[in-house]
Amino acid sequence: MDRDTCWERLRAARHGVLGTAHATRGVDAVPVVFVFDDDRDAIVIPIDTVKPKAGGRLQRLRNLDGDDRAVLLVEHYDDDWSQLWWVRVHGRAAEADPTPGQLQHLAAAFPAYAAPESVASVIVLAPTHVTGWAAGP
């Protein structure tokens, strides 16, 4: 897929898989939701208080503390394999306090995030490379 088609499919997506680098075991991959921060040309991934956590600082955040490289994979599966596609965004990521604009985007996309204090922080992924593939047009 060309770059424009990759971005078009990314902007239509609501969830994907975030990959970060663990210091000893390699890639850690977790499902995430995301929105776009057009002011920063970045992808915003919430760290929420809505879903239960295992405790302590999330591993994905600890991974980013040691290595800020990250990848977001968004894919579409269909039993009609001519409809298959994926887009992968590589970039640098860091935890940040959410901006009012980011909180608005998150609440608009995911109603659970409209509640006050539902988003504790965000991961901001600044894309450096995007690539994709599609089985058909």
C-alpha positions in Angstrom: 0.0 0.0 0.0 1.2 3.5 -0.6 1.7 5.9 2.3 -1.6 7.8 1.8 -3.6 4.6 1.9 -1.8 3.4 5.0 -2.7 6.7 6.8 -6.3 6.5 5.6 -6.7 3.0 7.0 -4.9 4.0 10.2 -7.2 7.0 10.7 -10.3 4.8 10.3 -9.0 2.3 12.8 -9.8 2.4 16.6 -7.5 -0.3 17.9 -4.2 -2.2 17.2 -1.3 -3.9 18.9 1.5 -1.9 20.5 4.9 -3.4 20.5 7.7 -2.2 22.9 11.1 -3.7 23.6 11.6 -5.5 26.9 15.2 -5.5 28.0 15.6 -9.3 28.3 12.7 -11.1 26.6 12.4 -9.0 23.4 9.1 -7.7 22.0 6.2 -7.1 24.3 2.9 -6.8 22.4 -0.4 -5.6 23.9 -3.7 -4.6 22.4 -4.5 -0.9 22.6 -6.9 1.7 21.5 -5.7 5.0 20.1 -6.6 8.4 18.6 -4.7 10.9 16.6 -3.3 14.2 17.9 -3.3 16.3 14.8 -1.5 19.2 16.6 1.5 16.9 17.2 1.2 14.6 14.2 1.2 11.8 16.7 -0.8 8.8 17.8 -2.1 8.9 21.4 -2.6 5.7 23.4 -4.4 6.1 26.7 -3.2 4.7 30.0 -6.6 4.5 31.7 -8.1 3.9 35.1 -11.2 2.2 33.7 -10.0 -1.3 33.3 -8.3 -3.3 36.1 -4.5 -3.3 36.1 -2.2 -6.0 37.6 -0.6 -3.4 39.8 2.4 -1.0 39.7 3.7 0.7 36.6 2.6 -1.0 33.4 5.3 -3.0 31.6 4.9 -1.1 28.4 5.8 2.1 30.2 8.8 0.5 31.9 9.9 -0.7 28.4 9.6 2.8 27.0 11.7 4.2 29.9 14.6 2.0 28.7 14.0 2.1 24.9 11.6 4.6 23.3 11.2 2.6 20.1 7.7 1.4 19.5 5.5 0.0 16.8 1.8 0.0 16.3 0.2 -2.7 14.1 -3.3 -2.3 12.8 -4.7 -5.1 10.8 -7.9 -6.3 9.1 -8.9 -10.0 8.8 -11.6 -11.4 6.7 -12.4 -14.9 5.6 -12.3 -13.5 2.1 -8.5 -13.2 1.9 -8.7 -10.7 -0.8 -9.8 -8.2 1.9 -6.8 -8.7 4.2 -4.6 -5.8 5.0 -2.2 -4.4 7.7 -0.5 -1.2 8.5 2.6 -0.8 10.8 3.8 2.4 12.3 7.3 2.6 13.7 8.2 5.6 15.9 9.5 7.0 19.2 7.1 6.9 22.1 7.0 8.4 25.6 4.5 8.7 28.4 3.0 12.2 28.9 0.2 13.9 30.7 -2.8 14.1 28.4 -3.6 17.5 26.9 -7.2 18.8 26.9 -7.4 18.1 23.2 -6.2 14.6 23.5 -8.8 13.9 26.3 -11.5 15.3 24.0 -10.5 13.0 21.2 -10.3 10.0 23.5 -13.8 10.8 25.1 -15.3 11.2 21.6 -13.9 7.9 20.4 -14.4 5.9 23.6 -17.3 6.9 25.9 -15.7 5.3 28.9 -13.0 8.0 28.7 -15.5 10.8 29.2 -15.5 10.3 32.9 -13.2 12.6 34.8 -9.8 11.0 35.8 -10.4 8.0 33.5 -7.2 8.7 31.6 -4.2 8.8 33.9 -1.6 9.4 31.2 -1.0 8.8 27.5 1.7 7.3 25.4 2.5 9.6 22.5 3.9 7.8 19.5 5.7 10.1 17.1 5.8 8.2 13.8 9.0 7.8 11.9 8.0 5.2 9.3 4.8 3.7 8.1 4.3 0.7 5.9 1.5 -1.5 4.9 0.2 -4.4 2.8 -3.1 -5.3 1.3 -4.2 -8.4 -0.6 -6.5 -6.5 -2.9 -7.3 -2.9 -4.0 
